[in-house]
Amino acid sequence: MDERPIRRAASAVCVRPASSGFEVLVVERSAASRFLPGYIAFPGGAVDADDEARAERWFGDGSHAPRAAAVRELAEEVGLTLTGHGLVAAVDLAPADAAPPQAEQIAPLCHWVAPPDVPVRFDAQYFTIEGNGVEPRADRGEIAKTWWVDPRTLLEEWQRDEHKLYWPTWYTVTQVAACTSAGEAMALTFESRDPTAEEEASMPLHVMEQV
């Protein structure tokens, strides 16, 4: 079988303190989404042609294009733009250009590379970003809704078949949910891995396949 092409991508795992400990920002992809319609995910998408220039402008280094993509996707999908002062409500990147974020505000969390046989392949870097009290707003295009949730609650809802989570999202949520505070989650890094044979046999099909 020919290996399918792969695209660079980035996802933003926003984390904020909450009465339960901490919350993460998630989205539900709309039925019209080109990738994983109806799934729960973190804001994110493909690195585009202009992200290298944004990275050069904001961070002084075009190699940070995936970080720039994470910032752009947050603005486009949920109306939150990262600036040097934190997240603000904005659907464009003007606040980031006026007060550029620092690379250190967009911390590496994990790196997922899709296997060669899946229909849509991404080489995706996930980053953590500190959240605040600013509320997101779904774009109502690719994103049906967005909300802050305790990652443990999200897993409980998934166990009740209330949500669909693709393997990279599911595994990322499990790792983040093991943290005990927002600070611990912000400092987290972990190695991605493929599911075991037992996991493939026991977990719902939607976790393992792009259905």
Phi, psi and chi 1 to 4 in degrees:
 res  aa     phi    psi   chi1   chi2   chi3   chi4
   1 MET       -  133.4  179.3 -178.0  -64.8      -
   2 ASP   -69.0  142.4  -67.8  -23.9      -      -
   3 GLU   -74.6  129.8 -174.1  170.7  -58.5      -
   4 ARG   -74.3  151.1  -67.9  178.2  170.3   87.6
   5 PRO   -64.3  156.1   21.8  -32.5      -      -
   6 ILE  -126.6  143.0 -168.1  164.8      -      -
   7 ARG  -118.1  143.8  -63.4 -174.4   65.8 -175.6
   8 ARG   -69.6  145.1  -70.6 -166.3  -57.8  164.1
   9 ALA  -148.7  169.1      -      -      -      -
  10 ALA  -148.3  147.0      -      -      -      -
  11 SER  -131.0  147.3  -72.8      -      -      -
  12 ALA  -110.3  119.3      -      -      -      -
  13 VAL  -102.7   95.0 -179.4      -      -      -
  14 CYS   -83.6  137.8  -62.8      -      -      -
  15 VAL  -130.6  134.0  179.2      -      -      -
  16 ARG  -141.6  152.0   72.3  176.9 -174.4 -178.0
  17 PRO   -64.6  152.7  -18.3   31.1      -      -
  18 ALA  -152.0  167.8      -      -      -      -
  19 SER   -61.0  -28.4   58.6      -      -      -
  20 SER   -82.0   -8.7   62.8      -      -      -
  21 GLY   134.6  -69.0      -      -      -      -
  22 PHE  -163.4  164.2   68.5   96.2      -      -
  23 GLU  -129.7  158.3  -61.3  172.1  -38.2      -
  24 VAL  -121.6  155.7  -64.5      -      -      -
  25 LEU   -94.7  124.3 -179.3   65.3      -      -
  26 VAL  -126.0  165.3  -63.4      -      -      -
  27 VAL  -129.2  155.3  -59.6      -      -      -
  28 GLU  -109.4  118.3 -179.5 -178.2  -50.5      -
  29 ARG   -69.7  140.5  -61.1 -160.1  174.2  -79.0
  30 SER   -72.7  164.8   74.3      -      -      -
  31 ALA   -62.9  -21.9      -      -      -      -
  32 ALA   -89.5   -3.0      -      -      -      -
  33 SER   -62.7  140.7  177.3      -      -      -
  34 ARG   -72.9  -22.5  -67.0  167.9  -65.7  176.4
  35 PHE  -128.0  123.5 -178.0   62.4      -      -
  36 LEU    51.7   56.5  -61.2  177.2      -      -
  37 PRO   -60.0  135.3   21.4  -32.2      -      -
  38 GLY    83.3   -5.0      -      -      -      -
  39 TYR   -83.5  153.9  -82.3   69.3      -      -
  40 ILE   -86.7  137.0  -55.4  -56.6      -      -
  41 ALA  -152.3  178.5      -      -      -      -
  42 PHE   -95.9  150.4  -63.0  106.6      -      -
  43 PRO   -54.4  136.1  -24.7   34.5      -      -
  44 GLY   169.1  175.5      -      -      -      -
  45 GLY   173.9 -168.9      -      -      -      -
  46 ALA   -70.4  146.5      -      -      -      -
  47 VAL   -70.2  128.2  175.9      -      -      -
  48 ASP  -103.7  177.9   75.1   17.3      -      -
  49 ALA   -65.0  -24.2      -      -      -      -
  50 ASP   -94.0   -5.7  -64.5  -36.5      -      -
  51 ASP   -68.8  -30.1  -73.6  -32.7      -      -
  52 GLU   -64.5  -41.2 -174.0  172.4  -22.1      -
  53 ALA   -66.3  -38.1      -      -      -      -
  54 ARG   -63.9  -41.6  -66.1 -175.1 -177.3  101.2
  55 ALA   -63.1  -39.4      -      -      -      -
  56 GLU   -64.0  -40.3 -175.9   67.1   41.7      -
  57 ARG   -70.8  -42.7 -169.4  163.2   68.9 -115.6
  58 TRP   -85.4  -41.8  -63.9  -21.0      -      -
  59 PHE  -111.0   -7.5  -47.2  124.5      -      -
  60 GLY    75.2   17.4      -      -      -      -
  61 ASP  -157.1  112.9 -173.3  -16.1      -      -
  62 GLY   -63.7  -18.5      -      -      -      -
  63 SER   -68.4  -11.8   69.2      -      -      -
  64 HIS   -86.8   21.5  -70.9  -50.9      -      -
  65 ALA   -52.3  -40.6      -      -      -      -
  66 PRO   -60.9  -36.1  -28.5   38.8      -      -
  67 ARG   -63.6  -44.3  -79.6 -176.3  164.3   90.8
  68 ALA   -61.3  -38.5      -      -      -      -
  69 ALA   -63.1  -40.6      -      -      -      -
  70 ALA   -61.4  -42.7      -      -      -      -
  71 VAL   -63.7  -46.2  173.0      -      -      -
  72 ARG   -62.9  -44.3  174.6 -179.5   52.3   76.2
  73 GLU   -64.0  -37.0  -70.2  -73.2  -15.5      -
  74 LEU   -57.8  -45.8  -94.8  178.8      -      -
  75 ALA   -65.1  -46.1      -      -      -      -
  76 GLU   -68.2  -41.4  -68.2  176.2   -6.5      -
  77 GLU   -88.1  -36.8  -66.8 -170.0  -16.4      -
  78 VAL  -130.0    8.7  -58.9      -      -      -
  79 GLY    68.1   29.9      -      -      -      -
  80 LEU  -121.6  126.6  -63.2  178.8      -      -
  81 THR  -115.8  131.1  -63.9      -      -      -
  82 LEU   -85.4  127.8 -177.6   65.4      -      -
  83 THR  -119.0  178.7   74.0      -      -      -
  84 GLY   -64.5  -14.2      -      -      -      -
  85 HIS  -103.3   -0.6  -51.1  -61.7      -      -
  86 GLY   119.3 -169.6      -      -      -      -
  87 LEU   -77.2  138.8  -69.3  174.7      -      -
  88 VAL  -130.9  159.8  -60.6      -      -      -
  89 ALA   -79.5  113.5      -      -      -      -
  90 ALA  -167.2  140.0      -      -      -      -
  91 VAL   -97.9    0.8  -63.4      -      -      -
  92 ASP  -125.5  179.1   59.1   50.0      -      -
  93 LEU  -100.9   10.2  -62.4  172.8      -      -
  94 ALA   -57.1  -42.2      -      -      -      -
  95 PRO   -62.2  -34.4  -24.6   36.4      -      -
  96 ALA   -69.8  -36.1      -      -      -      -
  97 ASP   -69.2  -34.3  -74.2  -29.2      -      -
  98 ALA   -74.6  -35.8      -      -      -      -
  99 ALA  -138.4   80.7      -      -      -      -
 100 PRO   -58.7  139.9  -24.4   35.1      -      -
 101 PRO   -69.4  161.4   27.2  -34.1      -      -
 102 GLN   -98.9  149.2  -57.8  -62.8  -54.7      -
 103 ALA   -57.1  -33.4      -      -      -      -
 104 GLU   -67.1  -18.3  -66.8   75.6   17.6      -
 105 GLN   -76.1  -10.5  -68.2  174.9  -93.6      -
 106 ILE  -123.3   86.0  -49.6  157.5      -      -
 107 ALA   -90.9  136.5      -      -      -      -
 108 PRO   -60.1  134.3  -20.4   32.2      -      -
 109 LEU  -112.5  -52.6  173.0   63.4      -      -
 110 CYS  -163.3  173.1   57.5      -      -      -
 111 HIS  -140.3  119.3 -175.7 -169.6      -      -
 112 TRP  -113.1  128.5  -70.8   95.2      -      -
 113 VAL  -119.5  118.5  179.2      -      -      -
 114 ALA   -66.8  144.0      -      -      -      -
 115 PRO   -64.8  161.5   21.3  -30.8      -      -
 116 PRO   -70.1  -13.9   21.9  -31.7      -      -
 117 ASP  -102.3    3.1   57.3  -17.0      -      -
 118 VAL   -83.9  153.1  -61.3      -      -      -
 119 PRO   -62.0  -42.0  -23.8   33.7      -      -
 120 VAL  -119.9  120.2  179.8      -      -      -
 121 ARG  -110.7  130.6  -62.6 -170.5   68.6 -146.5
 122 PHE  -127.1  144.0  -75.2  108.8      -      -
 123 ASP  -104.0   92.9  177.4  -19.0      -      -
 124 ALA  -109.7  126.7      -      -      -      -
 125 GLN   -99.4  129.9  -64.7 -173.5   49.1      -
 126 TYR  -103.2  138.6  -76.1   46.6      -      -
 127 PHE  -128.7  149.2  -58.9   96.3      -      -
 128 THR   -97.7  141.8   49.8      -      -      -
 129 ILE  -134.2  136.2  -67.5  174.8      -      -
 130 GLU   -73.3  125.5 -175.6  176.1    4.9      -
 131 GLY   -90.3  175.9      -      -      -      -
 132 ASN  -149.9 -156.3   51.5   29.5      -      -
 133 GLY   -84.0   -1.0      -      -      -      -
 134 VAL   -72.8  129.2 -179.4      -      -      -
 135 GLU   -91.6  143.6  -66.8  -59.7  -36.9      -
 136 PRO   -80.4  164.7   32.7  -36.6      -      -
 137 ARG  -140.8  121.1 -176.4  175.6   63.1 -178.8
 138 ALA   -65.2  145.7      -      -      -      -
 139 ASP   -73.6  -12.5   69.0    1.9      -      -
 140 ARG    63.1   15.2  -62.0  -64.6  180.0 -179.4
 141 GLY  -108.9  -88.6      -      -      -      -
 142 GLU   -75.3  -22.5  -71.3 -166.9    6.8      -
 143 ILE  -111.5  121.2  -54.9  -56.5      -      -
 144 ALA   -79.4  -41.8      -      -      -      -
 145 LYS  -158.4  164.2   61.4 -179.0  179.9  179.1
 146 THR  -147.4  145.3  178.9      -      -      -
 147 TRP  -162.0  161.7   68.5  101.6      -      -
 148 TRP   -90.4  138.7  -67.8   94.9      -      -
 149 VAL  -151.8  144.8   63.4      -      -      -
 150 ASP   -64.2  127.4 -174.2  -45.9      -      -
 151 PRO   -61.1  -27.8   19.7  -31.8      -      -
 152 ARG   -68.8  -37.6  -65.8  163.7  -63.6 -174.9
 153 THR   -64.7  -41.0  -60.9      -      -      -
 154 LEU   -59.5  -42.8 -176.1   63.6      -      -
 155 LEU   -66.4  -38.0  -71.3  174.4      -      -
 156 GLU   -63.2  -40.9  -69.7  168.9   -0.7      -
 157 GLU   -66.9  -38.2  -67.6  169.3  -13.3      -
 158 TRP   -62.2  -41.5  170.3   79.7      -      -
 159 GLN   -62.6  -26.5  -70.8  171.9  -21.8      -
 160 ARG   -90.0   11.7  -63.6 -164.5  -64.4  -94.2
 161 ASP    64.2   28.9  -64.7  -36.4      -      -
 162 GLU   -86.7  -17.9  -64.1  177.8   22.3      -
 163 HIS  -138.3  157.2  -58.2  -55.3      -      -
 164 LYS  -108.0  130.9  -67.3 -165.1  -64.8 -175.2
 165 LEU  -128.5  122.0  -60.1  173.1      -      -
 166 TYR   -73.9  154.0 -168.9   41.0      -      -
 167 TRP   -48.2  -51.3  171.9 -100.8      -      -
 168 PRO   -59.2  -38.1  -25.8   36.6      -      -
 169 THR   -68.7  -47.1  -55.1      -      -      -
 170 TRP   -57.1  -48.4 -179.5   87.1      -      -
 171 TYR   -67.0  -38.9 -169.4   73.7      -      -
 172 THR   -61.9  -44.3  -60.8      -      -      -
 173 VAL   -61.6  -40.8  172.6      -      -      -
 174 THR   -62.8  -38.9   65.4      -      -      -
 175 GLN   -69.1  -43.0  -62.4  -56.9  -65.1      -
 176 VAL   -67.5  -38.0  174.4      -      -      -
 177 ALA   -64.5  -21.7      -      -      -      -
 178 ALA   -75.6  -11.3      -      -      -      -
 179 CYS   -75.5  156.4  -63.7      -      -      -
 180 THR  -106.7   -4.5   58.8      -      -      -
 181 SER  -156.7  164.0   67.4      -      -      -
 182 ALA   -61.5  -40.0      -      -      -      -
 183 GLY   -62.0  -41.2      -      -      -      -
 184 GLU   -66.3  -40.2 -175.4  179.2  -15.4      -
 185 ALA   -65.6  -38.3      -      -      -      -
 186 MET   -66.2  -29.6  -75.1  -67.4  -60.2      -
 187 ALA   -89.8   -4.9      -      -      -      -
 188 LEU   -68.4  139.6  176.9   67.9      -      -
 189 THR  -137.9  148.7   60.3      -      -      -
 190 PHE  -154.2  161.5   65.0   89.1      -      -
 191 GLU   -90.3  131.5  -65.5  -67.4  -33.6      -
 192 SER   -71.2  161.4   61.4      -      -      -
 193 ARG  -153.7  159.6   67.7  167.9  177.2   84.9
 194 ASP   -79.0  154.6  -66.8  -27.4      -      -
 195 PRO   -66.6  150.0   22.3  -32.0      -      -
 196 THR   -76.1  166.9   64.3      -      -      -
 197 ALA   -60.1  -38.6      -      -      -      -
 198 GLU   -64.8  -41.8 -179.1  179.0   -9.1      -
 199 GLU   -64.8  -41.3  -72.8  166.2  -24.9      -
 200 GLU   -61.2  -36.8  -72.1 -174.7  -16.0      -
 201 ALA   -77.5  -29.9      -      -      -      -
 202 SER  -101.0  -20.1   64.0      -      -      -
 203 MET   -91.5  157.7  -62.3 -179.2   79.2      -
 204 PRO   -58.3  151.5  -22.3   32.7      -      -
 205 LEU   -58.2  -35.3 -177.2   65.0      -      -
 206 HIS   -65.4  -21.1   67.8 -107.3      -      -
 207 VAL   -72.3  -34.5  178.0      -      -      -
 208 MET   -96.4  -23.9  -59.9  -61.6  161.7      -
 209 GLU  -127.2  153.5  -62.1 -172.9    9.5      -
 210 GLN   -82.1   81.0  -64.1  174.7    3.1      -
 211 VAL  -105.0      -  -63.8      -      -      -
